[in-house]
Amino acid sequence: MSEPIGAPSAERDYTAWLGRQHRPAHGRRTAERHAAFFLPLLRPGMALLDIGCGPGSITLGLARAVSPGPCAGLDSDAGVIAAATAAASAEANLRFEHANAEQLPYGDATFGAVFMHAVLQHLDDRAAVLAEAWRVLRPGGVIGVADADFGGSVIAPAPEPLEQAVGLMARLRRGRGDAFVGRKLGTLLAGAGFEDVRSGAVADCDGTAEVTSRVGMFQSAYFAAPEFQAYAVAFGLATAAECDAMSRAWLEWGGTPGASWTRFWCCATARKPGQDGP
C-alpha cells in the first residue's frame, strides 16, 4: 500500500523536529539516575559499551564508573556524536563513535559490559541488536537495558482528549519499533541467550504544581506544533482539530491542582554465559 500524498515530507519534518524537541531532555539524563540499576554490576577497569548513547550524558557517568577501563558510546546520529565528543573531551577513557547498533564496529568479546537506554523501543529488529551485543560481550560479561512502556501510564485528571493524547503517543510509531517493549526486556534478553536475567521497574511521577505546570505547557506546545500535526494528519492518526483539543487538555491539566502523571521505566540485567579467560 502506497503512503498518503505528502507523507514522506511530513515524516522527514516530524523526525527532525522530534530530535530537536527531545535533545535537551536527553542531555539531562545521568548514569546515577537512569543507569542506577546497572551501576552495581560495574567495576573499575571494565571495558564498557553504551549502544545508542545519544548526547552521552549517561555514558559520561558510566565511563567514570569503569575508569580507568575504556568506555565507548555509539549512536547512529552523527550530530549527537559530535556534540557528545566535544562535551566529554576531558574524560581520557571515553570515546564516541558514529555507527549502527545492527553492525557494531568491534571485534568479538571486546567488552565486559554493554548498556542500552531507550534504544530497543525504536528498533524493528531487536533480536539483531541483541545478537550484536552478545557478540561483542565477553563470556561472563554483563548487559543492562532500560526502556519505556507506553502501557504504564497513569494520569489524572483524565478527560477524553487527554486519554486520546496518551494513546496517540504510542500510535505515532505506526508499527515501527515497539512502544510496549519495556515489559518484554527480560524475555528478550533470555531469548538472546543471556542468563541470570533480572527485571525491574521504576515509577516516574510528575506530581507537584511546579512540575505539572511545566510538563503541561511542554506537552501542549508539542501537540500544537505544525510538524506534529502534519505527521498525525498525513498518516490518519488524528485530525488537526483533535490535536488542538489534546493541546488544550494538556494545558488545562498542567494548571489543575493535584494533577499527576505517572510512567514506568522498565529495566533488566543479565550475563553472558561462561567465564572470561585470563
N, C-alpha and C positions, 0 to 999 in steps of 0.2 A: 504494500500500500504506500503510495507516494505521500510525502509530507504536505501539509497545507501550504498554500501560497504565502510567502513571506516568513515561513517558519525558520529556515536556516539563518537568515539575518537576525531574527528575533532571538534565536538561541545563542548566536555569537555575542550579541549585545548583552544578553542576560548573563552569560558565563563571565564575561569581562567585568560587568557591574558587580556580580556576586563576589568575585575575588576582591575587588576594591572595598566592598562593604564589610567583609569578614576579616580582612587582613589585620586591622588594628587589634581586634579581639584575639586573634590567633597569636599576635605578638605579645600579648599579656599573659599567656599561659606559662606555667612554670613546672619544673620537674617535681618540686616539693608538693604541689597540689595535684597535678594531672598525672604524675607517674608515682605517686606515693605508694601504691600497691606493689610497684616493681623495685623501688629503691632498696628494700631489704635484701634482695637477691643479688645485688651488685657488690663488688669489692674492688679495692684499688688494684690496678694492673690488668683488669679485664679489657679485652677489645670489644667495643660496642658499636652496633649499627642502629641508627634511627631511620626507619623507612618512612617516607612521606613526612619529612621533618618540618615543612613549611618554613616560617621565618626563623626557626632554630631556637626559640626561647626555651623550649623543653630540653632540646639537645644540649644546650649550654649547661644545665643542671646535671644532666646525665654524664657529660664529659667530666665534670668536677667530681662526680661520684666514683668514676673509674680511674681518674688520674693517678699515676702517670700513664695508664693504659691508653691506647689510641681510641678515639671516638670519631665516627663518620656519620654525617647527616646527609640524607639523599632525598631529592624531590624532583618531580618531572617538570616543575615550573622554574624555568631559568631565572626569572625575575626575583623570586623569593630567595633563591640560592645566592644570587649576587648580594642581596641585602643582608642575608644571614652571614655570609663570609665577612662582610665589612664590619658587622656588629660584634663578631666573635674573634676578631683578629688577635686579641691578646691571649687567647687560650692555645697554648703550644700543642696540646694533644688533640685538638679538634680541627676537622676539615669538613667542608661541604662539597657535594658533587651533584651535578645535574644528570639524572638517569631515570629510567623507568623501573618500577618495582617488579615488573614481569621478567626483566632481564638485568639482574644485578651485576655490576661490573667487578665482581670479586671472585676469587677462587674458592674452591670447596673448603669448608671447615676453617674459615678465616676469623670468625668472631665467637666470643664466649657469651655474648648477649645480643639479642635483637629486640627492638621495640617498635611498636606501631600505635599511633594515636589518631583516631578519627580518619583512618585510611580505608578500612575494609568496606565501610558503608558506601564508598564511591566506586567500588570495583565490580565489574561483571564476573570476572574470572578470579574469585578469591582463592580457589584451590591452587592456581598457578603461582600466585604471590606467596602463599604459604609454603609451596614446594620450593621456591627460591630461598625463602627464609631458612627452611630446613637445610638446604644445600650449603649455604654459607655459614651455618651454625656448627660449631664443634660438637662432637659427642659429649653429652653431659651439659651442654650449654643451655641457657635459659631464654625463654621468649616471653614477652609481655605485650598484650594487646588491650586497647581500650576503645570503646566506641559508643555512640548514642543508640537509642532505640526509640523511634517515634511513637511506639505504643505506650511508653512510660511517661505520659504527660497528664498531669492533674492540675486543672486551672479553675479558679473561682474568683468572682462570679463568672458564669459561662453562658452568656446569651448565644443564640443560634449563630450569629455572624462570627463570634469568636471561636465556637466549636468548629465552624467551617474553615476558619483560618488555620487552626491547628491541624486539621485534616489535610488541608491544601499543601502544607509544608511537606508532607510525605508524598503526595501525588505529583508534586513538581518533579520528582525523579523520573516519572514516566516509565517505570520498569527498569531504569538503569541503576546499577548498584543495588543496594538493599537498605531501605530506611529502617528496617527492623533487625539489623544484623546483631545488635548488642546482645540479645538473648541467645544467640547462636555461637558466641565466641568459643565457649568451651567445647562444643561438639565439633566446631570447625578445626580446632587445634587437635582434638583427639582423632578426627578423620584424616588429618595430615600426618599422623604417626607419632605425635608428641605424647609424652606420658606425664604422670603426676599433675594432671590438669586441675587447676583450682580457679573457680569462678567467683565473682563478687559484683557488687554494685554500690554506687554512691549517689545519694539524692542531692540535687542542687535546687535550692528553693529561693525564688525571688519573693520575699515576704515582708519587706519593710516599705514604708511610704516613699522613701527616697529612691529605693531600687525599682519598685514597680512603676514609679513615675518615669524614670529614665528608660526602662525597658519598654513601657507603653509607647513613649514617644519614638523610640527607635523602631519598634515593630510597625507603628502607624506610618512612619515615613517609608518603611520597607515595602508595605503593601500598596502604598500610593505611588511608588517610583514608576516612571514610564517604562523602564526596562523590565521590571517585574510584571507589570500589567500586560505589556505587549507579548511577553512569553506565555503567560497564562491564557490569554485570549487566542494566540496563534495555535496553541495545542488543545484548545477546547477544555481547559481545566477550570476556568472561571470567566465570567464576564467582567468588563471594566466596572460596571455598577456594583457587582458583588465584591470586587476588590476594594472599591471605595467604602462599602459598608463594613468590610473587615477592618479597614484602616481606622474608621471612626470608632469601631468597637474596641480596638486596641488602645486608642487614646482615652476612651471612657474608662476602660478597665484600669489604666495606669493612674487615674485620679480617684478611684474608688477606695475608700477606707477599708482596710482589712483584706484587700485583694492579694492573691498569691498565685504563683505558678511553679510547680514542682516538676522537674525532669530527672530521669535516671540515666547515669552513665554506667555502662557495664564494663567489666574488665575480666581478664583471665591471664593466668600464668601457666607455664608448662616447661618441661625439659625434653631435650632430645636424648633418646636412649643412648647408653654407652658411657664411656669414660674417656676423657681426653688423655692422650699419651703424654709422656714426659717431654 
